[in-house]
Amino acid sequence: MIIVAGRRLTPTEVFDTYWRFAARRQQVYEARLHGEAPPWTTDPILASYRFTNCYRAADRVSQYLIKNVIYRHDQEPEEVLFRILLFRFFNRISTWELLCSTLGELTWAEFQLNRYDQVLSRASAAGGRIYSAAYVIPSPRLGAFRKHTNHLLLLQRMMRSRLSHSLSAAASMVDAFHLLRSHPGLGDFLA
């Protein structure tokens, strides 16, 4: 019997199995991180298949987001939020780099929806992938034909609602979650 958030839980064999798996997965990650040579495990499943990292921030795309999107350029909350949302809606490094190479520094202060839309429309029409396959963000129904245009419209709506100010004033992470979750197309995972 364990107590989590005031609730009494009786761990099951499945619960224990999951946490053993997570611990072994983390051991593989740490061995790779420390430059150890493979094989990093004797577990045939972990040795044969790819799995997400135990910590979200440890994956390659999140590391790129942290280093190249969040902590580069203007650190005003509004600008940081704009860059994070723009990046996460597509969650694809090549899409971010395409926008940067075509439009220059990406800022809310200079955001022009039609310019961003043109760049993404051209890339998509040329057969380029602009979204990551890692997770699918449903297209909010904001009146545009293309999914990416609706995401840009959502981004514009969120920024115009002064979301960065609301998030800064949030009393807790639960409040911040609910603020993000209140926007169309943002499910629990992304929020």
N, C-alpha and C positions, 0 to 999 in steps of 0.2 A: 504494500500500500504506500502510495506517495501522495503528497498534497501539492497541487499546482493551482495557483491563483485562487486559493481557498477551497478548491474542489478535491475530494478524495478519489483517487484513481487507482485501479488495480492493473498494473502492467500485464499485458498478455505476451504470449510467445512471439506474436507478430511485432508488437511494440519493441521487445528486446532485440529481435532480429533486425528491425529497421535501424536501431541505434548502433548495433554492432557494425552493420553495413556502413553507416555514416562515419563511424570512427575509422574503419578501414579505408574508406574513400579519402578521408582527411589525411591519413598516414601516407597514401600515395601522393597526394598533392604536396605535402611537406617534403617528401623525398625528392620529388621533381624540383621543387623550389630550391632545395639545398644542393642541387646539381648532382645528386647520386645517379649512377648509371642504372638503366633498367636491367632486369625487371624490378619493379618497385613493389610487387606483391606476388604471392603464390596463389592468390585467389584467382581461379580461372575466369570468372565473370569480370572482375575488375581489371584483369590483365588483357582481356579480349575486347572490351567495349568501352566507349567513351561515356562519361557521366558529367553532369554539371558539377561545379565546385560546391563544396558545402557552404561556402560563404559567397554570396552574390557578388560582392565587391572584388573577389579574386578572379573572376572570369576576364578574358581578354577584352571584350567589348566594354565592360564596366571599367576596367583599368584605363582604356582609351578615354572614356567619358570623364573620368576623374582627372587625368593628366592633361588632356587636350581640349576639353570642353569647359569643365567647371572652373579650373584654376588658371585658365588663360584669359587674358583681356580683362575687361571691366568687372569688378567684384561687387558692384551695386546689386542688391538682392533682385531687383527687377530684371537686370541683364542676365544674371546667373540663372534665374528661373526660366527665362526665355530660352537660353541655350540648352538647358537640361530638357525642357519639354520638346523642343525642336528635335534634339538628338534622339530622345526616347520614343517619340512617335514613329520613327523609322528604324531606330536601333541598328543602324548599319553604318559602319565606318566609311565605306566608299560613298554613301549618300552625303554624309557630313562633309567629306573632303570635296566632293563635287560642288556642293553649295559654296564652300569656302573659296575654291579655286575660281568659281564663276562670279561670285558676288562680293568677294572680299570678306572683311570681318563681319560676322553675323551678329546684328544687334537689334534689340527691340526698338531702339530710338530711330533706326533707319529701315525698319521692316516695311517692305512693300509686298503684299501678298501676291500680286500679279507677277512680280519678278521671280519670286521663289517658285510659284506655280509653273511658270514658263520653263525654268530649268528642269524641274522634276518631270514635267509633261514631255519635254524633248527626250530626256533620258529613258523614260518609260516607253515612249513610242519607238525608240531605237532598240528596244528589246532589253534594256538594262533593268536589273532588279534594284528597286529603291527601298524595299522593305527587307528586314531580316526574317529568316524563317524560324528564329528562336522562339518567338511567341507572336501571336497574331493580335493586333489591336483592332477591334471592330471599327468600321468606318461610321462616325456619327452622321446622322442624317441632317445635314445642314444646308441642303439644297443644291450641292454641286454634283456633277456627274461622276467625277473621278474621286477615288478614295483619298489620294494624297491632297487634293484640293479641300476636301472636307476636313482633313486633319489640320491643314493650314488655317482654315476658318475657325476650327476649334481653338487652335493656338492663339489666334487673334482675339477670339472671344474671351479666353481665359486671361490674357494679358490686359485687355481693356476693362475687365472686371476688377482690376487691381488685386489680383490673386496674391501677388508677392507681399502686399501689405497685410492681407488677411492671414497668410501663412506666418508672417513675422509676428503677428499679434496672437497667434493660436496659443492657448494655454497648455496644450499637450499634443503629443503625436497623434492621439486619437482624434483630436479636433482637426489637425492638419490632414489626416487621412479622410475625414468626412468632407472637408473642403474640396479636396481633389476628387473624391468619389462622386461628388455632386455634379460633375461635368459629364456630358454624354460621351459614351465610348470608353470611359475610364472605369475599368473593373477593379476588383479588390487587389489583384496582383500589381497592376501598374500604379494604382493609388498608393 
